[in-house]
Amino acid sequence: MKCAVIGAGAWGTALASLLSENGHDTTIWCLEPDVAEAITHSSANPRFLPGAVLAEALRGTTDKAEALDGAELVLFAAPSHVLREVVSHARAWMAPGATAVVATKGIERGSFALMTDVVAQELPGHAVVALSGPSFAAEVANRQPTAVVAASASEPAATLTQQTFSAPHFRVYSTDDVVGVELGGALKNVMAVATGISDGLGLGYNTRAALITRGLAEMMRLGSALGAHPQTFAGLAGIGDLVLTCTGALSRNRQVGLEIGRGATLPEVLAGRESVAEGVITTESARELAAARGVEMPIVHAVHRVLFERQPARWALVELMGRELRGERD
């Protein structure tokens, strides 16, 4: 199959290499000329995925038309805050009938649109699939066993994605619960910032476990309000991705929280970073979406106060612990 990947960050690069290794004719669009050059001629992306050896057949380009020419499957892996612009620009070169797969995790500011909604709005007539789950790019690139889920309202599109990406070290499940998969992938990044803050404060495993567990409860509350299936949050895109991102040393979102907990300000933490920590962006949109839907999400609100209102991190946790007592299932 002819495949295109739009976005050459760590995750887009790892998935492009996987597609190429699976025997698909794959081209990845890169914003930066040096990244395209390194992928094509050195089978590497030292800027965003250092140390990984990529598939030799994978090609990089800075020309979207070249990348998309004849592609039957197009994977979008651009950061959430620019995804709409990137997809809109790609529309002119999308082949009729091409399947759009979305690896970006987030909630669009202002519109509260999930990433598959953004792509569907910009690419009417194309089947859209969300690809999500517990998956650090570096480990996928290094062929570590990984399991993810492909979610789509179109069963044929989900099956196509499942078959195209599956490999001996990369197992893909399918589902029709797009909302649940997308919310799980987006909100776990906010919870990872929270657990990073806790770890940065020097608090223990008890605190981390409480934040992960109550964070999952918040994710399920918002998911239920938006029509997601509760069981999805017990799966790969829910608890699986949540635990990985909240505990793994490779988590960019946890690392942001860790530095905040140690006393750095958000501008200091983000200065000079090339890779995007989606949890920072999602904190704002998730807080607004929860308010619009009347859903209580105290951890999201606490993270927002620390990141954007300059509340001391320790005080935010004190406030969480001091909330009114209630039943666990309330």
Secondary structure, 3 states (H helix, E strand, C coil): CEEEEECCCHHHHHHHHHHHHCCCEEEEECCCHHHHHHHHHHCCECCCECCCCCCCCCEEECCHHHHHCCCCEEEECCCHHHHHHHHHHHHHHCCCCCEEEECCCCECCCCCCEHHHHHHHHCCCCCEEEEECCCCHHHHHCCCCEEEEEECCCHHHHHHHHHHHCECCEEEEEECCHHHHHHHHHHHHHHHHHHHHHHHCCCCHHHHHHHHHHHHHHHHHHHHHCCCCHHHHHCHHHHHHHHHHHHCCCCHHHHHHHHHHCCCCHHHHHCCCCCCCHHHHHHHHHHHHHHHHCCCCHHHHHHHHHHHCCCCHHHHHHHHHCCCCCCCCC
